[in-house]
Amino acid sequence: MSRLDDRVAIVTGASRGVGATIARTLVAAGAKVVLADILVEEGEKVSAEIGEAATFAALDVTSEEDWSRVVSETLAEHGQIDVLVNNAAILHLGTLENTPPEIFRRVLEVNAVGPYLGTRAVLASMKAQNSGSIVHVASIDGLVGMNGVSAYATSKFGLRGLAKSSSLELGRSGIRVNAVCPAGGNTDMYGPWFEKLAAITDQTQAYNENRGIPGTVAYEAIANAVLYLASDASAGVTGIDLPVDGGATAGKFILGFNSM
Ligand SMILES: NC(=O)c1ccc[n+]([C@@H]2O[C@H](COP(=O)([O-])OP(=O)(O)OC[C@H]3O[C@@H](n4cnc5c(N)ncnc54)[C@H](O)[C@@H]3O)[C@@H](O)[C@H]2O)c1
């Protein structure tokens, strides 16, 4: 059973969407959770809704200073950090030609450098207690390529590399590192492209339907996968990519072939 009683977790990007659901799920499993995000008002509201086991900390994942402050404050308050969920990320939808270098770099900075900084920031305390679980929220776009998401896919493939390499470095210190690879999440992430996406709804629907379990995956399913990897239920599991994608990356799907 996935329980986190007496455990302390930091969840980044927890002010909304999948991250907020991960924070709720970890608290429901017994953890104390620090919700960390750049969206302060939203994060404080979610934290207050969750209750006493949750607190909010302003954090820009690309800032070493912010990480240092949030980790120090968490240790001062709770004395330990058992779980780090690197969930914060940004998306850029655009072909290579429509992805200027500064945007490509920014996507890597938030989605890959951010989790690297977070991992480094919690290492000393996790090593001192000889235990810890770090879960990166990657994406199916980190498992297979897709046109129009080069910057995002590069960041998410990179994040899986970070998980695998660091899992090998840290296993002997009692620290496990894994990645969850969801299909779908908060549509707020697509905000800047809503209009363009609305014009190709039939194509995006077909993309979501042509998989083993059609449709997008519920936030709770993603959060439960994170909980599993965060908890002792997954003891012995390290360096893996756990797709939570309704089979989207299992292979190619042709609906008519199911009735042959
Ligand atoms: N939305 C999707 O369709 C989808 C699909 C697959 C994977 N994912 C992944 O799921 C995770 C959660 O995304 P979501 O769907 O909830 O989207 P979201 O945009 O609602 O959530 C991302 C959160 O990260 C925060 N954030 C962004 N930059 C930050 C920074 N520099 N420092 C701290 N916080 C920052 C945002 O404020 C936001 O609260 C992400 O890792 C995303 O890549 C999402």
The ligand as an ORCA input file, in Angstrom:
! r2SCAN-3c Opt
* xyz 0 1
  N      -0.646     19.521    -19.611
  C      -0.380     18.370    -20.263
  O      -1.065     18.011    -21.232
  C       0.752     17.492    -19.815
  C       1.053     16.312    -20.520
  C       2.118     15.519    -20.108
  C       2.886     15.905    -19.034
  N       2.570     17.071    -18.361
  C       3.441     17.456    -17.266
  O       2.686     17.490    -16.073
  C       3.285     18.429    -15.177
  C       2.216     19.346    -14.618
  O       1.707     20.191    -15.636
  P       0.181     20.653    -15.713
  O      -0.446     19.873    -16.796
  O      -0.439     20.628    -14.355
  O       0.349     22.164    -16.265
  P       0.274     23.572    -15.511
  O       0.790     24.563    -16.493
  O      -1.107     23.791    -15.011
  O       1.220     23.427    -14.242
  C       2.571     23.762    -14.225
  C       2.865     24.469    -12.931
  O       4.265     24.750    -12.918
  C       4.446     26.074    -12.455
  N       5.705     26.633    -12.936
  C       6.028     26.997    -14.206
  N       7.255     27.526    -14.240
  C       7.732     27.480    -12.971
  C       8.953     27.878    -12.363
  N       9.945     28.460    -13.072
  N       9.123     27.667    -11.046
  C       8.132     27.108    -10.318
  N       6.947     26.735    -10.815
  C       6.754     26.919    -12.143
  C       3.233     26.841    -12.986
  O       3.038     28.058    -12.288
  C       2.124     25.820    -12.799
  O       1.526     25.933    -11.534
  C       4.376     19.148    -15.983
  O       5.629     18.579    -15.699
  C       3.985     18.853    -17.415
  O       5.087     18.927    -18.295
  C       1.526     17.842    -18.713
*
